[in-house]
């Protein structure tokens, strides 16, 4: 081992002396190699930096138009009579989509939101004929984890209501004022299916409003998104609503916000391909599925832009790279000619 180390030191010493003997050629060679390496390396770095800035601007524009965070996704499903979905199945699908999204896209999930709604129902006040009920359709919905972000203005706390003969629901202040609802009132919601009609007895358990500072939890503005919804808890929904409707649930969606700080432009193609795979898998597993909130198009555009910019820059710099290689060849040939006599000796 000591012998090889000695040979290496002698070789380095000889090379250093030869470089010092011809400093001009050595300097030109070093400059040519540095320019070549710098040009070759800087092209993909510049293309990635420029594409990243454009991608962030496009994602911000996408976020501004939708009012959502930069990298947000919303899957949804519309169960039917032929392909129903229970509340438990909807919860399992949410966990499955969470895991599938993280595995296929490769980014951590920063926020989750899950909402289950019934099919459209008609509101029937006491004394009204359910067969003649019309007007605005309503939905019974539950949102896991919403109890921390709901402020009950009047009535019972937003929790699992004790078992009784009526579905305990909470309504927003605006809807309560429009329908003239008071805490403790009992009414009916009417479901009309394919030749079937079901009555769901409800009891106004409370009046609620979004808690201050809860904007980051909800999907959109809850005062608008849940304006015509009767909010309840999952056990109550499964007991009263699910057996009364043929679809089990009417509209379910799963909203995920991915950590955009972990985005790497070099993996944009993986993000886009992962989103496409998740969409295709969801379409095969869910009834009437969709992915209506997704940055898929900006990601594919960024991937194509980066590849095109890199190719164009390499094409423009190809003559310069060729000239640098020719210069290096001439410098090497000049150095070799000066060492012919020494090499012969």
Residue, then its C-alpha position, 0 to 999 in steps of 0.5 A: x500500500x505504501x508503494x502505490x501511495x509513493x507512486x501516486x505522489x511522484x506522479x502528481x509531483x511530475x504533473x505539477x512540474x510539467x504544468x509549471x513549465x508551461x503555465x500558458x498552455x495549462x491556464x488555457x486548458x483549465x479555462x477551456x475545461x471550466x467553460x465547457x463544464x460550466x456551460x453544460x451544467x448551467x443549461x439544465x439549472x437555468x431551465x429548471x429555475x426558469x420553469x419553476x418560477x413560471x410553474x409557481x406563477x401558474x399555480x398561484x393563478x390557478x389557486x387565485x381563480x379557484x380560491x384554494x391553496x397551490x396544490x389542492x385536489x378534490x375527488x368526488x363520487x355520486x352514488x346511484x341506486x345501482x351503485x350505492x355507497x354507505x357512510x362507512x364505505x365513504x369513510x374507507x374510500x377517503x382513507x384509501x384516497x389519502x394513502x393512494x395520493x401520497x404514494x402515487x404523487x410523492x408529496x405529504x398531505x398537509x390538510x384533509x377534508x371529508x364531506x358526505x351528503x344525502x340525495x336532495x330532500x324536500x322540506x315538509x313543515x308540520x301539517x303540510x302534505x308530503x306529496x305536495x312538498x316543493x321548493x328548494x331541495x335540501x341535504x343532510x350532511x356530516x363532516x368528520x372533525x367539524x365539532x371543533x369548528x362549529x359554534x352552537x349559537x342556540x340549542x344542544x352542543x354539536x355532538x352525538x345526540x341521544x337516541x330518539x325517534x327523530x334525526x337531530x340536525x343543526x342549521x345555520x342562522x340564516x337558514x333558520x331565519x328563512x324557514x322560521x325554525x326554532x330549537x326543538x321543532x320537529x319536521x320531515x324531510x321527504x325523499x323521492x326515489x324511483x317510485x318510492x317515497x320516504x319520510x325522515x323525521x328531523x328535530x332541530x337540535x341547534x343553530x350554528x355558525x362557523x367558529x372564528x378562525x375556522x377558515x382553514x378547515x372548511x372547503x370554501x365558505x361554509x355559510x355558502x357551501x352549507x347554506x341549504x344543508x342540515x348538519x348532523x353527526x355520522x351515527x345519526x346519519x347512518x341510523x335515519x338517513x341511510x336506510x331511507x334513501x336508495x343511494x345510501x349517500x348522494x354526494x361525497x367528496x374528499x379534499x386534500x391539500x398537499x405540501x407545496x413547499x416540498x415540490x421539486x421541479x425535477x419530479x413534476x412528471x412524477x406528480x403529473x403521472x401520479x395524479x393521472x394514475x390516481x384519477x384512473x384508479x378512482x374512476x374504476x373504483x367509485x360510482x360516477x367519480x371525478x377530480x374537479x380540482x387538480x393542478x394537473x394541466x399546469x404540471x404537464x405544461x411545466x414538464x413540457x416547458x422544461x424539456x423544450x427549454x433545455x433542448x432549445x438551450x442545448x441546441x443554441x449552445x452546441x456551436x459554442x461547445x464544439x468550438x470549446x472542444x476544438x480549442x481544447x484539442x488544439x491546446x492539447x496538440x500544441x502541448x504534445x508537440x512541445x513534449x515530443x523530444x522529451x517523450x523520445x528521450 
